[in-house]
Amino acid sequence: MDFASVLMIEILGSIAILVLISIGLAVVFGMMKVINMAHGEFLMLGGYVTIYGTNHGGLSFWVSALILAPVVVGLVGLALEWLVIRHLYGRMIDTMLATWGISLALVGGMTMLVGNTTTGISTPLPSLSIGAFSVSGYVVFLIALAAAIFGLLYVLFKLTTFGLLARATTQNADMVAALGGNPRRIYALTFGLGAALAGLGGAALAPLTGVIPTIGAAYIAKAFITVISGGSAVIAGNLSASVLFGTVGQLFTYLYTPVIGEVALLLTAIVLIRILPQGITGRFFRRSI
């Protein structure tokens, strides 16, 4: 029984990590249809803000990770949207190339500032004992954080004026403008929200992985796989794809090796996209957010 509980926590932890990696990209892609190639670098920035805020800024880890990182990266996202992205809406290839250029610039800039070595931070929570086994208390926190993010996003998109305007803009921006709305402002705030969520994800994962300027490359593939497989619904799509891939990856990691777990995850994504080219929410949960 204890082992089953530990395995379940590890599976939920794997799901939570996928959520934290991909939810910011899901918001931008699902609400704006913008493919943000700089998403991995937003995660990287969130990690660095947390590490430097904690180690050199005199802040606690919780303040740096949960407040400072999403705010700073969200502001960076707003600035980039104003300078670059807003001029390219409706031009998907141009947006991809522009955000790819932004990602290269961020990697180069951070490499010049901090060097090309991994910077780490200690895990802020001790291990938890379950019978004869132990699990990371920080992984349990990540599970709770992922659940809280989904809850807050549901409230934001379902129960607030901004959420109503954002969903309406996604469906028909011209009609929103005709009714007195401001689609450009909605797009800017949505992109900033996606960047802030990416910063929060990178901050939360920093104690587990450490941070290096090129770490975005390790995140971006899983983020895109999760978002594309989930489909256009931000919450339902991200949650369903994360549950599927997190469970498959962790089970095969336990039964074989982490490498086999990664291969199993990728094969599952290939089969899923072949069967459901519009993603999970293109076939199921169509009325979900």
C-alpha positions in Angstrom: 0.0 0.0 0.0 2.8 2.4 0.8 4.6 1.7 -2.5 1.3 2.3 -4.4 1.0 5.7 -2.7 4.5 6.6 -3.5 4.1 5.6 -7.2 0.9 7.6 -7.4 2.7 10.7 -6.0 5.5 10.2 -8.5 2.9 10.0 -11.3 1.1 13.1 -10.1 4.5 14.8 -9.8 5.3 14.0 -13.4 1.9 15.3 -14.5 2.4 18.5 -12.5 5.8 19.1 -14.1 4.3 18.8 -17.6 1.6 21.3 -16.5 4.1 23.8 -15.2 6.2 23.5 -18.4 3.4 23.9 -20.8 0.5 25.9 -19.3 1.9 29.3 -20.3 2.3 28.1 -23.9 -1.2 26.6 -23.8 -2.7 30.0 -22.9 -0.9 31.8 -25.7 -1.5 29.2 -28.3 -5.1 28.4 -27.3 -6.3 32.0 -26.9 -4.2 33.7 -29.5 -3.1 31.0 -32.0 0.5 32.3 -31.6 3.3 29.7 -31.6 5.8 31.2 -29.2 9.2 29.7 -29.9 10.6 31.7 -27.0 8.5 29.9 -24.4 11.5 27.8 -23.2 13.5 31.0 -22.6 10.6 32.5 -20.5 10.9 29.4 -18.4 14.7 29.9 -18.2 14.2 33.6 -17.1 11.8 32.6 -14.4 14.4 30.2 -13.0 17.1 32.8 -13.0 14.9 35.4 -11.4 14.1 33.0 -8.6 17.8 32.0 -8.0 19.2 35.5 -8.0 16.3 36.9 -6.0 16.8 34.2 -3.4 20.6 34.0 -3.3 21.5 37.6 -3.9 18.3 39.6 -3.4 17.6 38.7 0.2 14.2 37.3 -0.6 12.8 34.0 0.5 12.4 31.3 -2.2 8.6 31.5 -2.0 8.6 35.2 -2.6 11.1 34.9 -5.5 9.3 32.0 -7.1 5.7 32.7 -6.6 5.7 36.5 -6.9 8.9 38.0 -8.3 9.5 35.5 -11.2 6.0 35.6 -12.7 5.8 39.4 -12.4 9.2 40.0 -14.0 8.7 37.5 -16.8 5.2 38.7 -17.4 6.5 42.3 -17.8 9.1 41.0 -20.3 6.3 39.3 -22.2 4.3 42.5 -22.3 7.3 44.4 -23.6 8.0 41.9 -26.3 4.3 41.8 -27.3 4.3 45.5 -27.7 7.6 45.7 -29.6 7.3 42.7 -31.8 4.4 40.3 -31.6 1.5 42.7 -32.0 2.8 43.7 -35.5 2.6 40.0 -36.7 -0.8 38.8 -35.7 -2.4 36.6 -38.4 1.1 35.8 -39.8 1.9 32.5 -38.1 5.2 31.8 -39.9 6.5 35.3 -39.3 5.5 35.1 -35.6 7.3 31.8 -35.3 10.5 33.3 -36.9 10.2 36.4 -34.7 9.8 34.4 -31.5 12.6 32.1 -32.5 14.9 35.2 -32.9 13.8 36.4 -29.5 14.7 33.0 -28.0 18.2 33.2 -29.6 18.6 36.7 -28.3 17.6 35.8 -24.8 19.9 32.8 -24.7 22.8 34.9 -26.0 22.1 37.7 -23.6 21.8 35.5 -20.5 25.0 33.6 -21.5 26.9 36.9 -21.6 25.4 38.0 -18.3 25.7 34.8 -16.2 28.0 32.4 -18.2 27.3 29.0 -19.6 27.3 27.0 -16.3 24.4 25.5 -14.4 23.2 27.5 -11.4 21.2 25.8 -8.8 19.2 26.4 -5.7 18.4 24.1 -2.8 15.1 22.4 -2.5 13.1 24.3 0.1 11.1 21.4 1.5 12.3 18.2 3.1 11.3 14.6 2.1 8.2 13.0 3.4 8.1 9.5 4.8 5.4 7.0 3.7 6.0 3.8 5.5 9.4 2.4 4.4 9.5 4.8 1.5 10.2 8.6 1.1 9.0 11.1 -1.4 10.1 14.6 -2.1 8.0 17.1 -0.2 8.7 19.7 -2.9 7.2 17.4 -5.5 4.0 17.3 -3.4 4.1 21.1 -3.4 4.4 21.1 -7.2 1.3 18.9 -7.4 -0.6 21.4 -5.3 0.7 24.3 -7.3 -0.4 22.8 -10.6 -3.9 22.2 -9.2 -4.0 25.8 -7.9 -3.0 27.1 -11.4 -5.8 25.2 -13.0 -8.3 26.5 -10.5 -7.2 30.1 -10.9 -7.3 29.9 -14.7 -10.8 28.4 -14.6 -12.0 31.3 -12.4 -10.2 33.9 -14.6 -11.6 32.6 -17.9 -15.0 31.6 -16.7 -16.0 34.1 -14.1 -14.3 37.4 -14.9 -14.9 40.1 -17.5 -11.4 39.6 -18.8 -12.0 35.9 -19.3 -15.3 36.6 -21.2 -13.6 39.2 -23.4 -10.6 36.9 -24.0 -12.8 34.0 -25.1 -14.9 36.3 -27.3 -11.8 37.8 -28.9 -10.5 34.3 -29.7 -13.7 33.5 -31.5 -14.4 36.8 -33.3 -12.0 39.7 -32.7 -13.8 42.0 -35.2 -17.1 41.6 -33.4 -15.5 42.4 -30.1 -14.0 45.5 -31.6 -17.3 46.5 -33.1 -18.9 46.2 -29.7 -16.4 48.5 -28.1 -13.8 46.0 -26.9 -10.0 46.3 -27.5 -8.7 43.1 -29.0 -5.1 44.4 -29.0 -5.2 45.0 -25.3 -6.7 41.6 -24.7 -4.0 40.0 -26.8 -1.3 41.9 -25.0 -2.7 40.9 -21.5 -3.1 37.3 -22.7 0.5 37.1 -23.9 1.7 38.7 -20.7 -0.3 36.1 -18.7 1.2 33.3 -20.7 4.7 34.7 -20.1 4.0 35.0 -16.4 2.8 31.4 -16.2 6.0 30.3 -18.0 8.1 32.3 -15.5 6.2 30.7 -12.6 6.8 27.3 -14.1 10.6 27.9 -14.6 10.8 29.2 -11.0 9.1 26.2 -9.6 11.3 23.8 -11.5 14.6 25.5 -10.7 15.3 23.6 -7.5 14.8 20.3 -9.4 16.8 20.9 -12.5 19.1 23.9 -11.9 19.2 26.6 -14.6 21.5 27.3 -17.6 20.8 29.7 -20.4 20.2 26.9 -22.9 17.8 24.9 -20.7 14.8 26.2 -22.7 15.7 23.6 -25.4 15.0 20.8 -22.9 11.6 22.2 -22.0 10.2 23.4 -25.3 9.7 20.0 -27.0 7.6 18.6 -24.2 5.7 21.8 -23.9 4.7 21.8 -27.6 3.9 18.1 -27.6 1.6 18.6 -24.6 -0.1 21.7 -26.0 -0.6 20.3 -29.5 -1.9 17.0 -28.3 -4.3 18.6 -25.9 -5.9 20.8 -28.5 -7.1 24.4 -28.4 -9.0 24.2 -25.0 -6.5 25.8 -22.6 -7.5 24.0 -19.3 -9.1 20.8 -20.5 -6.6 20.2 -23.3 -3.5 20.8 -21.1 -4.9 18.8 -18.2 -5.9 15.8 -20.4 -2.6 15.7 -22.3 -0.5 16.2 -19.2 -2.3 13.3 -17.4 -1.8 11.0 -20.3 1.8 11.8 -21.0 2.8 12.1 -17.4 1.3 8.7 -16.5 2.8 6.9 -19.5 6.2 8.5 -19.0 6.4 7.8 -15.3 5.2 4.2 -15.6 7.7 3.3 -18.3 10.4 5.1 -16.3 9.6 2.9 -13.3 9.3 -0.3 -15.3 12.4 0.3 -17.4 14.6 3.5 -17.5 14.1 7.2 -17.8 15.2 7.0 -21.5 12.5 4.4 -22.2 10.0 6.6 -20.4 10.9 9.5 -22.7 10.6 7.3 -25.8 7.2 5.9 -24.6 5.9 9.5 -24.1 7.0 10.5 -27.6 5.5 7.4 -29.2 2.2 8.0 -27.3 2.2 11.6 -28.7 2.8 10.4 -32.3 0.0 7.9 -32.1 -2.4 10.4 -30.4 -1.8 13.1 -33.0 -2.2 10.5 -35.8 -5.6 9.4 -34.4 -6.7 12.9 -33.2 -5.0 15.5 -35.4 -7.0 18.3 -33.8 -5.9 17.2 -30.3 -7.9 15.6 -27.5 -10.2 18.5 -27.1 -10.8 18.6 -30.9 -12.7 15.3 -30.4 -13.6 15.4 -26.7 -14.5 18.2 -24.2 -15.3 20.5 -27.0 -17.3 22.9 -24.8 -14.6 23.1 -22.2 -12.3 26.0 -21.6 
